[in-house]
């Protein structure tokens, strides 16, 4: 799976990028054939709380893509919540495929 990480309004350190890559790569265990993932992390108004946004766009065969966006205090938490949302979408997509 091809994982692309983009940041907006800040520069991510290698530790955060490794964290994102590790979490997104685990999605392969829930659904085989994931084409790629685009992760966008951005900071909205640096002086406010809950200003870290993570968006995940997952390309899968048979559907255009799955998308999740979460906003929390930390990028790690935002990524975790977005991964959970994508995982639920993958399960639903898998069930649809089984029913056909």
N, C-alpha and C positions, 0 to 999 in steps of 0.2 A: 504494500500500500504506500502510496506517495503522500507524505504529510508536509504541508506547507504552513509555516508559522509567520504571521505578519503582526507587527505592532504599530499602534497609532499613538502619537503624542508622548512616546517614551521609548527607551531602548531596553530590551529584555536582557537579563544576564543569562549565561549559559545554563545555570542551574534551573531556571524557570523553563527554558526551552527544552531541556532534557526531561523535566517533569511532564510537560505537555506531550512530547513525543512518546514517552512511556505509557501515559494514560490513553492516548488515542490509539496506539498500536494494540492495546489490549482489546479493542473493539473487534478485532479479527476473530477472537475466540467466540463471539456471539453470532457472527454472520460471515460466511466465507465469500470471497469475491468482492470485497470493498475495493473500489477503484482508487479512491484518494480522499484526503481530508484537507480542508482549509480551516485553519484556526486564526481568528483575528482577536487580538487583545488590545483594548484601548482604555485610556484614562479619561474620565469625564469630569471636568471641573476639579482639579487636584485638591482643593481645600475642603471638599465635602466628604461625608461618609458614604459608604456604598458606591464608590466611584470607579470600581474596577469591573470592566465588562469583558466577557469572553463569549465569542460566537464560534460555533462549530458548524461547518457545512460539509456533509459527508456524501460523496458520490457513490451510488450503488447501481448495479445493473437492474434494469426493469423499472426504475423510478428516476426522476431527474436528480433529486438529492433530498437528504434529510437535514433539518436545520434546528439548532437550539441556541438560545442566547440567554445568558444569566448575568446578573449584576449583584456584586457583593463587596465586602471590605477588602478581600484579597483575591489575587488572580488564581491561586490554588483552589480556593473554595468555589470560585466561579467556574473553573474548569471541571471540578468534580461534579457540580450540579448539572452543567451542560452535558457531561458524559453520561450521567444518569438519565437525562431526558432523551439523549440519542439512543441509549441502550433500550429504553422502553419503545421508542419508535422502531428500532430494529426488530424487536420481538413481535410487534404488531405487523410489520411488513412480512416477517417470516410466516406468521399465521395466515396472512392473506395468500401467500404463495402455496401453502399447504392445502388451502380450501379449493384452489383451482384444479 
